[in-house]
Structures are given as C-alpha cells and as structure tokens.
C-alpha cells in the first residue's frame, strides 16, 4: 500500500505576515486606505504561495496532517511544515472501531528535526491512519526571519505592480527565491518527505 499524506488547515492565520503599513512603505503607496482591500488580497495570496513553496508558516494557524498506515514505521512522524508552536493532539483513525486519541506520554515532539517521536508503540490501538493536529507559524511579526519577510514583500510588490498583465508570469522571476534561499535551506533541506 502506498504511503499518503494529507493536510488540512483547521484554523487559518488571522494576521498578515507583516502589517499593511509596512507593505505600503515597501511598495511606496501613499493613497490612504483606498487600496487596502486589494493589498490585503495580494498579501494573503503571497503568503499562501510562499508557504506552499517553503513549507514555512508565516503566522499562527492550526493544521491537521493525516498519515496513511506505515508512515510511523521508523518510530517518528515528520511534520511537513515549520515552525511548530505545539502539538494539539495525535489521533489514530480507525474506520471500523472509531478513533483513538493517543495520550501525550506516548510521544514527544523534537523541534530541531521537526519530528513527532514515538516513546513506545501506540497503546492498544491500530488504525487506518494517524492524524496529528499542530499549531504552526510565528506567533509575532517580529519573530519572522528577515529574509522571509523580504521575500514576502517582493511577491506582494510584484503582484501589485503587475496586476492585470496576462503576459507576466511571477514564476519566471527568481528574485524572491534568492531572498528565501537561506530560509529554505535552513528549514527545507530536502527532508520534508518521509521515505522508506
């Protein structure tokens, strides 16, 4: 059976990575609040794009990650995003017998390797999959690494300046990738997909 991993945002981030005031300074907008709606839209789009590329969550959000059977066979589950603020719950999903919530004494989260490590085998339950609910993201704007903020601002500015231009393709520019390179290397490092 192939291993599968599914993610679902339970509670999305309620804050932008940086304030609208900071975004306006960066793109040199001085038109009062006339474009706040569109700037917020661009900021949310930029955050979504960069979170997907980097697996780094900008601001506090709650995410479920469901692993198919066999993922934890090496004694850990690698969470596919960072930074992790806390593990809310670990649940064994069993279609036939009902779900079982695992007592936190049976696992520990290692923030350095981004792994939820099993202290012992799962107690008295088997299932079809395991779901880990985690709170991820930076708690404050000031905690976000500068290179990540600059990459975010670059994408927002690019969306703002090139709106409606069908010929323009953001993916072809690599300026924001250069800014994110150090952050991606630090957190991504090719270890986000668990292999056998």
LINLINKA-V106541 format. One record per helix or strand of 2 or more residues. SS is the DSSP state (@ for helix, = for strand). FROM is the first residue (numbers start at 1). TO is the last residue. If there is no record, write none. Layout:
# LINLINKA-V106541
((SS,FROM,TO) (SS,FROM,TO))
This chain:
# LINLINKA-V106541
((=,5,11) (@,20,27) (@,36,54) (=,61,68) (@,71,74) (=,76,78) (=,84,93) (=,100,101) (@,104,106) (=,107,110) (=,115,118) (=,129,136) (@,141,143) (@,146,161) (@,170,172) (@,175,187))
